[in-house]
Amino acid sequence: EGIGPQEYVLIKLKVLAPDHGQERHGKIEKLLKRVEDEGKKGVFLVPATLRPETMYGQTNCFVLPTGEYGAYYIDATDEVFIMSARSARGLSCQAYDAANDVYFTKEFGKIECLETFTGDELLGLPLRAPNATYEKVYTLPLLTISMGKGTGVVTSVPSDAPDDYVALKALKDKPDFAAKYGITPDMVEPFEVVPIISIEGYGDASAVFMCEKLKIASFNDKAKLTQAKDETYLKGFTIGVMTAGPHAGKKVSDAKPIIKNEMIAAGQAHLYFE
Ligand code: A2H
């Protein structure tokens, strides 16, 4: 948007061993075994976010079922990141540690793809998401993802992102729709909205407040959804106050850079520009 590159924060959601015995997970199981055998540090889905301070409210991760993803080896951390090829190429031209001249991949601009996936093959995977209150969350389908933006993976914070709330609610309310994607009730039902930011006049889960106030029933309510997003994003950032995590009580705008830097220092997140 606007002038210059957009800074995203890549959040590292560790892929855990599939726990539903689904055939769609054959390729990821093979990759997890290979990575373990080779002594690499793990496989991660890496959503791109503009709001790293909201990770306390994660309930799931989203991929596009028809999207094309790859598993790329990251030399700098000895890990494997699952993302779009486009974003992997971008990352391979970026510094992991600029001060020490370390890039994400050993060779500038060169990517090493260990496996390819459709989003469909990544649905229903258990993940460990940094700062989330839930010990594990699942990968769910989101049909509005653009593969031309970020990594094509989106982490879900239904308390503060109306898109995330509408998508999670649809999967909870329509088990038949969810089942089409192999999503079972236990992957969605236990995951309630986690309040993390209080906004005067909007309560402590502004996306839920706005979706209920405007009676947004689905993604078809486009104009109302746009209004809900515009309002919650602006108010959340300008007058929101953190109510969760170690920075509870701080203004969102003050907490954001602190949390971002903490997550990067802990190896839970990286900067990504495009
Ligand atoms: B944000 P921008 Cl709580 N397709 O993260 C669709 N949406 C995508 C995407 C893609 N390929 N990649 C990232 N996004 C989402 C959290 C969040 C976000 C909150 C509130 C607002 C918000 C939790 N989801 O974004 O158009 C991601 O959702 C407000 C715009 O590239 C990412 O940040 O600028 C944001 O959109 C990036 O949007």
Boltz pocket constraint, residues with backbone or C-beta under 6 A from the ligand:
constraints:
  - pocket:
      binder: B
      contacts: [[A, 1], [A, 48], [A, 49], [A, 50], [A, 51], [A, 54], [A, 144], [A, 145], [A, 146], [A, 147], [A, 148], [A, 149], [A, 150], [A, 151], [A, 152], [A, 153], [A, 154], [A, 155], [A, 156], [A, 157], [A, 160], [A, 161], [A, 164], [A, 233]]
      max_distance: 6.0
